[in-house]
């Protein structure tokens, strides 16, 4: 015979299990964004931006499973998000330059250090034909692109004068589908650029 005390214990156990499962469901798969900033960066003073490179310096060379529309989605999302945060696109003398990468895993024969500038690696941006060349001045917490998990969206803000990295934000594994539509890309860009206010 089940007593009232036993019923209460069973009920409490079921409630604890339910709470535990709910917390697992809400946190599993969450990517989260992170950011680092150069000690000399004055984020509050930057109001205008331009792209680091408007045009690729090499022909696009997509591996199987990648979609060229991803570049268009990322650029559109970055511009919209920056403008919502009070930045304005400038034709001349921008306060910061913007670049992005999405890290990819590639065969060893493609991932050769001699193919890249220091601190960079094979990425979706590389496939798109973009070859960035800016320094990081040993920024605390800095990692080169090839050391990020595949699918990590990385957004950089660079000084137009010194060509040094001022700020980097990323979402680890945020673009896990290289054919992602605009909505998914925009969500990731919003999460990354949301870190602009946190440093």
Long-range contacts (C-beta under 8 A, 24 or more apart in sequence): 31-171, 31-172, 31-173, 31-174, 31-188, 31-191, 32-171, 32-172, 32-191, 33-169, 33-170, 33-171, 33-174, 33-191, 33-192, 33-194, 33-195, 34-169, 34-170, 34-171, 34-172, 34-195, 35-167, 35-168, 35-169, 35-170, 35-192, 35-195, 35-196, 35-198, 35-199, 36-139, 36-140, 36-141, 36-142, 36-167, 36-168, 36-199, 37-139, 37-166, 37-167, 37-199, 38-137, 38-139, 38-164, 38-165, 38-166, 38-167, 39-140, 40-166, 41-157, 41-166, 41-167, 43-166, 43-167, 43-196, 43-199, 45-95, 46-87, 46-95, 46-96, 46-157, 46-166, 47-86, 47-87, 47-88, 47-95, 48-87, 48-88, 48-89, 48-90, 48-93, 48-94, 48-95, 48-96, 49-82, 49-87, 49-88, 49-89, 49-90, 49-94, 49-95, 49-96, 49-97, 49-98, 49-157, 50-89, 50-90, 50-91, 50-94, 50-97, 50-98, 50-160, 51-75, 51-97, 51-98, 51-99, 52-97, 52-98, 52-99, 52-132, 52-134, 52-156, 52-158, 53-99, 53-130, 53-131, 53-132, 56-128, 56-129, 56-130, 56-131, 57-129, 57-130, 57-131, 58-129, 58-131, 59-129, 60-127, 60-128, 60-129, 61-127, 61-129, 62-127, 62-128, 63-104, 63-106, 63-127, 65-178, 65-179, 66-104, 66-124, 66-127, 66-178, 66-179, 67-178, 67-179, 68-128, 69-179, 70-102, 70-124, 70-175, 70-178, 70-179, 70-180, 70-185, 71-124, 71-128, 73-180, 73-181, 73-182, 73-185, 73-186, 74-100, 74-102, 74-153, 74-185, 74-189, 75-100, 76-182, 77-182, 77-185, 77-186, 77-188, 77-189, 77-190, 78-155, 78-189, 78-193, 80-186, 81-186, 81-189, 81-190, 81-193, 82-193, 85-193, 85-196, 93-160, 94-160, 95-160, 96-157, 96-158, 96-159, 96-160, 96-166, 96-167, 97-134, 97-157, 97-158, 97-159, 97-160, 98-155, 98-156, 98-157, 98-158, 99-125, 99-130, 99-132, 99-134, 99-155, 99-156, 99-158, 100-125, 100-153, 100-154, 100-155, 100-156, 101-125, 101-126, 101-132, 101-145, 101-153, 101-154, 101-156, 102-151, 102-152, 102-153, 102-154, 102-175, 102-178, 103-145, 103-146, 103-148, 103-149, 103-150, 103-151, 103-152, 103-154, 104-150, 104-151, 104-178, 105-150, 111-146, 118-144, 119-144, 119-145, 120-144, 120-145, 120-146, 121-145, 121-146, 121-147, 122-146, 123-154, 124-175, 124-178, 132-156, 133-163, 134-158, 134-163, 134-164, 134-165, 135-162, 135-163, 135-164, 135-165, 136-164, 136-165, 137-164, 137-165, 139-165, 139-168, 142-168, 148-172, 149-173, 150-176, 151-175, 151-176, 151-178, 153-188, 153-189, 153-192, 155-189, 155-192, 155-193, 167-196, 167-199, 169-193, 169-195, 169-196
